[in-house]
């Protein structure tokens, strides 16, 4: 797709005008699926519904009610749907309400029951030379990327890109994508010969993001996930010994865009749709295996043929929202002037828009979009109220 083109993103608001089921999010999802012509497009197709079924005691993933609406639409159109995710999540999915009975289709690990079914794609990027795409995902002929919008400690935000680029790859590739943050050096021990100062640098971080390297105590290892770029460590470090660079954080986002491009290259044009469910928004990804308090208001449901536009639209809708600071875990520190709400939670260098920017550069879609509300809110007309006075 030409990045100058305008894509359509269909949207259903979480807010209701009236207390009626047709204005609830699952029913607005139905309208989005109609706009995307899902029933017309899936006849005879093997349809992979890539989603994150969470882990352990997480209950903020995409609710089974939404999944069932998607599955039923696919089946009604003559498609053969299955849900897929990484193997560990699939093994415990029933504990969180995801079963073949509730969803209406089977749940499979993307790499098969033993994770030995995958396809290798060669492409060099920093520390990565090969990308292992889940075999069941690549074998499918139609893709539905069904994502839950939430914060993410590596990049600030997780949506359609993150769901596909990490969950669609095998474990070794997922690990390598996370390691791209470390490809460019950030610690130069020759500039800090004093071991006591190294200890002070590590102690300066209130988030335990800095540790001594397990193989060399003279080296400092930066855990990028808890780092919110507060700069306390830089004040403690001798000049030139430690760097907190935005490029290190952005490497993860670029790798995710490349990963998504590789997965999408295995599907024919017009045989992929992207859905973002923006409710129950937590500060970190569903991989953590638990659910914290929700930190942003309910937003709604987004759908598009364009992965770039659907993530950009969700981010734009969230941008003016206020973070519920009282709901943040106490170990997190809000930065009110960092930018987007997800940057306020995770730091200014974790720009949530970067993955869409990289995706647009790779030709995966356009950040120019038209937002189409599938059921605009109508405020009911009320006559002037004549309240009955309370009697004593």
N, C-alpha and C positions, 0 to 999 in steps of 0.2 A: 504494500500500500504506500502511496505517495504521502509523505508527512504533511503536505499542504492540503490534503483532502480533509473533509470534515466527516467524522464518523457519528453514527447515531448511538446514543446510550439511553436505554430505556430505564426509567426510574419509578419506583413505588415508595412513597413516603411512609415512614413508620407511624405517622400521626393519622388519626381518624377524624373525619368530620362528623360522622354519625356512628352510633353504637350498632353496627351491623357487620356481619362476618365478611361481606364482600369488600370491606375496606381494611381488612387485616392484611398483614404482610404475606402470608401464604397465598391468599387470593390475588394480591397484586403481582406476586411471582407468576401465577397462572397467566395473567395478562401480558407480562413480559415474554413468557414463553410463546404466547400466540404472536406477539409482534416479531419475534425471532423466527417464526414459522417452523418451530421445532418438529412438529408432527410431519410436515411435508418433507423435511430434510433427512429424516432418520430411517425411512423405510428400507428394510433389508440390511441396515448397518449394524455392526458390532459397536456398541456405544460405551466407551469408558467414561464413567463419571468420576473424575479425579477430585477427591476431597480429603480433608484432614479429619479423621475420626477420633483424634485426640488420644490421650493416654491416662492411665491411672484414675484419678478422681476428678478429671476435668469435665465440666458440664456446660461450658460456654462455646462449644463447637457448634456447627450448623445443626439445628434441631432436626431430628428424623422426620418431622412433619414436612419441612421444606424438601428434604431429599425425596420423600415419597411423591410429592407433587411432580418433581422432575422425572422420576422413574415412571410414573403413570403416564405422563405425556409421551415419553419415549415409546412405551409399550403400545399406547393407543395409535402411534404413528407407524407401528410395524418394525420398530427397532428392537435390538436385543441388548438391554442395559446390564452393566455390572458396575459396582462401586469398587474403586481401588485406592490403596494407600500403602505406606511402608509396612513391612511385615509385622513388626512388634505391635503397632497400633491395631492392625487387623486381628491379631490373636486375642486381644482383649476388648474388641469393639462391642461385643454383646453386653459387657459390664456397663456400658454407657448408652445402651438402648439401640445400638445398631445391629440388627439381625436381618436375615433374608426375609423373615416374616414381616417385620415392621417397615422395611424399605421397599419390599416387593421385588428384590433382585439379589443375587449373591454378592458377597464382599470378598475380594481377592487381593493378596499382596501383589504389588506391581511387578515384582520379580519372580512370581510363582511361589509355591509352598516352601521351597528351600532356597530362594533368592539366587538360583543359578540360571534363571532365564532372563537374559538381558542382551542388549545390542551395544557394541562399542562404536562410538563415533570419535574420530581423531580430530582434535583441534587444539592448538597451543594457546594457552592463556596463563601467564604467570607460572604458578606451580602445577598447572593442570595440562596434561597432554592428551588424555582420553576421557570421554564422558560415557558413563554406562546408563543407558536408558532402560527402564523397566520393560521387560519383554511383553507382558500383557498389555501395557499401555501402547507400545509401538505396534503390536499386532492388531489393535482395534482400528476400525475404519472411520470412527467419528469420536470427537472429544467434547465433553462438557466439563469445563474447569469451574467447579463449584467451591468457592472460597469464602472463608470467614474473615472479615476485616478485624484487625487487632493491631496492637503495638508489636514491635519486634526488637529485641535487644541488640541485634547485629546491625540493623539498618533503619530502625525507627518504626517500620510499618510492614505488615504482611497482608497481601491481597492475592489477586489472581496470579501475578508473576511468582510470588514466593510459593504459593501452593503447587504450582506446576514445576517450577525450576528445581526445587529441593525434593518435593515428594515424588516427582517423576523419575528421579535418579536413584541409583543404588547407593548403599552406605558409603563405600569408598569415595564416590564422587561428591556426595553431600559433605563429607569431611574435608575434602580438598577445596570445595567452594568456601567453606568457613575459614580455611587456612590462607586464602588469598590475602586476608588482612595483614598477614605476617610476611608477605613476599618482599616488600620494600622494607629495609632495615630502619629501625626507630631507636635502637639503643646502641651507644658507642662507648664501651667500657674504658677505652684508652683515655677518654675525657673525664673519667671519674675513678681514679685509682684507689680512693679511700673506701674501704669496705664499710665503715661506719656510716658514711654518707649514703651508700647504696641502701643500707638499712633504713635510714631516715626517709629516703625517696619512697621506699615501699610503704613505710608507715604513714606517709602523708596522704595516702589515698583512703578516704573513708568508705569506699565501696569494694575494697579488697581486689581491685582490678590489676594490681601489680604484685608479682611474686618473683622469687628467685627461680631461675630456670632449673628444672630438675636434673639436668645433665651438667650444668656449670653454674655454680653459685655466684660467679662474677657477672653472669648475664641476668638481665631483667626480662621477664616475660610479661607482656601486656595482654590481659583478657579483655578483648574489645567489647564483649557483651555488657558487662556492668559499667564500663567507662562512659561517663557523661561529659567528658572533656571540660571538667571544671577548672583544670589548670593548676591545681594544688601541687601536683607532682613536679611540674615545670619550675615552680618557685623553689622547690627543694633541690633540684638537680643542677649541677654545674653546667654552665653554658656549653651547648653543643653535645651534651651527653645523651639527652632524651628529647624525642620529638613526638608530638601528637599531631599527625598530619591528616587532613581530611581525605587525601588520596588513599590512605590505607583503609579508611572506612568505606570509601566508594568502591573499592575493588570488589567487595562482596556483592554490591549491587550490579556491577557490570557483569560479574560472573553469573549472577542470577538471570540477567537478560540474555546472555549467551546460552545458558542452559535451556531457557524457555524457547529460544529460537531453534535449538537442536531438536527438542521434543516436537515442536510444531512443524518442523520440516518433514516429519514422518507422516503427517496428515495432508490430504489433498486440500487445495484451496476451497473455502466455504464449508469445510467439514469440522469446524470448531466453534463453540460459543463459550462465552465467559460470563459467569455470574458472581457477583459479590454480595454477600449478606452482611450488612453493617448494623448489627445489633449485638447486645451483650459484649461490648468492646472492652477488652482487658488490656493492661499495659504491656504484656508480653505474649509470645506466641503460644499456641495450643500444645506445642511440643513439651512444655514444662510439666504437663500431666496434672495440673490442678487449675482451679478457677479462683481468681481474686475478685475483689469488688470491681464493678464496671466504672470506667473512668471518663467516659464520654456519653453524651445522650444517644438515644436510639436514632438512627438515621434512616434506614430503609434498605431497599433491594435495588441492585443495578444489574443490567444485562446488556451485552453487546457482542457483535462479531469481532470486536477490536480489543485485544488485551491491553493495549496502551491506554486507550480512551477509557475503558471501564475502571482501571486503577486511578487514572487522573481525575475522573469525575467523582469517585468516592473521596479522594483526598481533598478536592475542592469543596465538597459539601461539608467535610469535617473541619476545614480550615478556620471558619469563624467561630467554632464552638469553644466553649470554656471547659477546661479540664477540671474534673471533680477532684481537687487537690486532697480533700479529706478522704478520698477513696484510694489514693495511692498507697502502696506498701510503704511503711515507715523508712525502709532503707533507701528508697528512691528520693531524689531531690529535684523538685520542679525548678526549671529555669524559665521564668515568665517571658523573657525577651529573646528566647532562642529561635523563634519563628513559628512554624506549624505546631499544632498541639502535640504531635508525635515527637517533634524536636524538643519541645519543652520537657517532655518526659525522659528522652534518651540523649539529648545533646544536639547542638547545632550542626555538627558534622554528619549526623545520621539523618540526612535530608531524604524524606520519604519519596520525593519526586524523582530521584536519580534513576531508579530502575526503569521508570517510564521514559525518561530522557534517553537512556541507553537503548531501550527497546525501540524507540522511534528511530534512532540512528541506524539500528540494524534492520529497519524496514518492516517491523512487526505491527505497526499501526501509527496512529496520529494522536497527538495531544490536543488537536483541534476537534471538538465534538459538539454535537447538538444534544442537549438533554431533553428527553421527551417524557413528560410525566404521564404515566398510563392511566391514572385516575386522580386528576387534580382535586384538591380539597375544595369543597363548597361549604361556606359558612351558612348554617340554617338561619332563616329569618325568625326572630323572636318578637312577638308583640310586647308592648311594655308590660312588665310584670306588676301584678297586684298582690304583693305578699300578704299572707294571712298573719296578722300580729300574734305573737305568742301570748297565750293566756296564762294567768297565774294559777 
